[in-house]
Each structure stands twice: as C-alpha cells, then as structure tokens.
C-alpha cells in the first residue's frame, strides 16, 4: 500500500548539478514519485553554515517503510556528495522525513514527525503553502497554525516585569 511522506529538501553548496536550487531539482528526480512540490525559498543558515540555503518541501508516494525510505534518502545524500560530520554545516543536499500518512514513528534512527520541524520556518513556510490544513499528528495543529505561531509577535516578558510595582 502506497503511503505519502513529506520530505524537506535543503542545499547551500554548488555541486555538479549547479546552484543549490538545481541540487534540489536533481535530488527530486532521483527520489521520484513526487505528488506535490512547494516553491523553493531562500533562507539564512542556522549554526555555523555560511551560505544561504535553498529549501523546498516535497510530498512523495512510496510503498517503502520509514526506515527503508530513510536509508534511500541517506544514500542519495551520499551520492550527491554529503559527508558525515558536524551538524548544520554547508551541504550539497539535506533530505529529511518530516511527516507521513502513518502518524508517528520512532526507532533508534528516525522520529516522525521530525522533532524540530515545528520550530523551523524554512520547513513550515513552504509546508503551510503546500498543505495548510494538514494536521500535525502530535499537536493536532494545522501547518498554517504552526507557521503562524512562529511569525506571531509575542509580548516581551521583560517589559511586563519592568512595569510591575515594587
């Protein structure tokens, strides 16, 4: 039975495929079975990476189980030139499983939903564009709601404390 998976794609290094956006397109061609694709966005790096990232979200259909798909995505990353190393550094391609039709999944190598996706605008913005009403199986919130939580202005608790009486 075919399942759909939400895959986050990111690149910030030129490769034999060209600029980062071209690396994303090339990775999508290798992944195959793309059902839907968000527009690519350009985002600032997190951590020690120096170059801006191209990011996109793809929905794919496959019969693969989460561990089998993860192994295939890691093999694609290696084929594209990604090497194991420090987190959040420059990379030719990064492929992460964010969500799947099966709800939640956890083993020693993989957790679905991706543990950090709710804090990452470079995932939530394209995801909210692509499937705004899809619900997070953990929080029950829609992708649109999760994205709005990251952009909404919150009161500064220091301002409230400064205005408090003696």
MONOR-V890628 format. One line per field, one symbol per residue. phi: phi as a letter, one per 20 degrees, with the letter a starting at -180 (. if undefined). A space follows every 10 residues. Layout:
phi->???
//
This chain:
phi->.fddcddecb bbcfbfeofg ffffffffff fmlfebbfff cdcffdmfgd efdecbccdc dbeffgfffg ffffffgffe ofdfrffmeg bfbcccfebb fendbbbfdb ccfggdffdd ffefffffff bfefeffeen ffffffffff dffdfeffff ffefff
//
